[in-house]
Amino acid sequence: MVDSQIAFWAMIGTWVAGIATFLAVLTSLYLSTAASKSKLLIRIRYYGFNNNIELTLLNRGHVYVEVEKINLVIKNQFSVKDQYDNSYGRDLIRWFLESDEFDLDNLKLFPNSDSRKIEIEFCSLQMQYNKFLPYNNVGEILRPVKMPKCYIGVFLTSGEVFYIKLPSDFYHLYRESIGNQYDRELSLLSNNPSNYYAYDSPEELHIKQQSILNEYFKARRNYNLLFC
């Protein structure tokens, strides 16, 4: 083998060694970064008879995970829309009087620990979903609306977010809930109202009935303008 051939193969060997070293560094960096990322497994199901939802959270990573908040979001390929006003420190798991009673330990997930179950009430889902629909300031929808599909976003204190689709039945349940919300009250005011309401005169009863009837018509109109 002549000197030129020896130099050529020496150069090739140097290049191969350099590439191998570079790939080893990249692999090491990738493994280090991957190990430091959160890995959260989320399962969702309806829970109980009241259409509440149960989230099951499992930390499958090697780092400690803590949930900061859980909210409804609209998520597509290019953006995430979270319209809920969280200025009062409320989200799907901390809202109104329940905020002081919630077990904060449920929001802390250690590596190789048991899964945590979090119940989300249907009424809190409904309250947030209202923000994605074009209600006016008196609670009316004025035009037909295709109901947007949402995800539940699990926001971590690390800044990472994990998403899971709302069950498809939610949209039908929401629409039925909106349309039927005054049915019982209207029935009570129409059948033996004295058993359920206090009033001093037939005129006062009529005013109550007319007020609920107006709300009933508004609810039914909203129902008919929502499309799943």
Salt bridges, closest charged atoms under 4 A:
GLU54 OE1 - ARG45 NE 2.90
ASP91 OD2 - ARG94 NH1 3.19
GLU140 OE2 - ARG221 NH2 2.80
GLU215 OE1 - LYS218 NZ 3.48
